[in-house]
Amino acid sequence: MKRAYIPKGTSATETRPIGIPTLEDKVLQRAVVLILDAIYEQDFYDCSHGFRRGRSTHPYPSWAWFERLLKRYPLPPAIPVHSVCRVANA
């Protein structure tokens, strides 16, 4: 991290430190992301969206009806929600 000092808004004489990532920092961060993605991707359900590679939150509005349905008619404890997600995706 490269450290730079910028003036504070309250005073022209006071400064505060700010960290600027270098190329090496960005490469290391990307490598860590690739490793963690490979590890945690196995734990996510197929119906799980969000900040995942190749997925987005755009399909979410089509699930709004399903969430309203679950609130109105909750599943019995013997039926896990992820099994219903697989059926609803089909």
C-alpha positions in Angstrom: 0.0 0.0 0.0 1.3 3.4 -0.9 0.6 6.0 1.8 -0.3 9.5 0.8 -1.4 12.4 3.0 -4.4 14.6 2.1 -5.6 17.8 3.9 -8.4 17.5 6.3 -11.6 19.4 5.6 -11.5 21.3 8.9 -8.0 22.7 8.6 -5.5 23.4 5.9 -2.5 22.5 8.1 -3.8 19.1 9.3 -3.5 16.1 7.1 -4.8 12.5 7.2 -3.2 9.4 5.8 -4.9 7.6 2.9 -3.8 4.2 1.4 -3.5 3.8 -2.3 -3.3 0.1 -3.5 -0.3 -0.7 -5.7 -0.4 -3.1 -8.6 1.0 -5.9 -6.3 -1.8 -5.3 -3.8 -4.4 -5.6 -6.6 -2.9 -8.8 -7.9 -2.8 -10.4 -4.5 -6.4 -9.3 -3.7 -7.5 -10.9 -7.0 -5.7 -14.1 -6.2 -7.3 -14.3 -2.8 -10.8 -13.8 -4.4 -10.2 -16.6 -6.9 -9.2 -19.0 -4.1 -12.1 -18.1 -1.8 -14.6 -18.2 -4.7 -13.5 -21.8 -5.5 -13.8 -22.8 -1.8 -17.2 -21.1 -1.0 -19.0 -21.6 -4.3 -19.6 -25.3 -3.3 -21.6 -24.2 -0.2 -24.1 -22.0 -2.1 -27.4 -23.3 -3.3 -28.3 -23.1 -7.0 -31.1 -20.7 -6.2 -28.8 -18.4 -4.4 -28.0 -15.1 -6.2 -26.1 -12.0 -5.4 -22.4 -11.1 -5.6 -21.4 -14.4 -7.3 -19.5 -14.9 -10.5 -22.0 -15.3 -13.4 -25.0 -14.5 -11.2 -26.8 -11.3 -10.4 -29.7 -10.1 -8.3 -31.9 -9.5 -11.4 -33.7 -12.8 -11.2 -34.8 -11.9 -7.7 -38.1 -10.2 -8.5 -39.4 -13.4 -10.0 -38.8 -14.9 -6.5 -40.9 -12.3 -4.7 -44.0 -14.4 -5.3 -42.3 -17.4 -3.8 -41.3 -15.5 -0.7 -44.8 -14.2 -0.2 -46.1 -17.7 -0.6 -43.7 -19.0 2.1 -44.7 -16.3 4.5 -48.4 -17.1 4.0 -48.0 -20.9 4.0 -44.7 -21.8 5.8 -43.0 -25.1 5.0 -43.1 -27.9 7.6 -39.8 -28.3 9.3 -39.2 -31.6 7.5 -38.9 -29.9 4.1 -35.7 -27.9 3.6 -36.0 -24.7 1.7 -33.1 -25.5 -0.7 -35.0 -28.5 -2.0 -38.0 -26.2 -2.9 -35.5 -23.8 -4.6 -34.5 -26.6 -6.9 -38.1 -27.4 -7.8 -38.9 -23.7 -8.3 -35.9 -23.3 -10.7 -37.0 -26.2 -12.9 
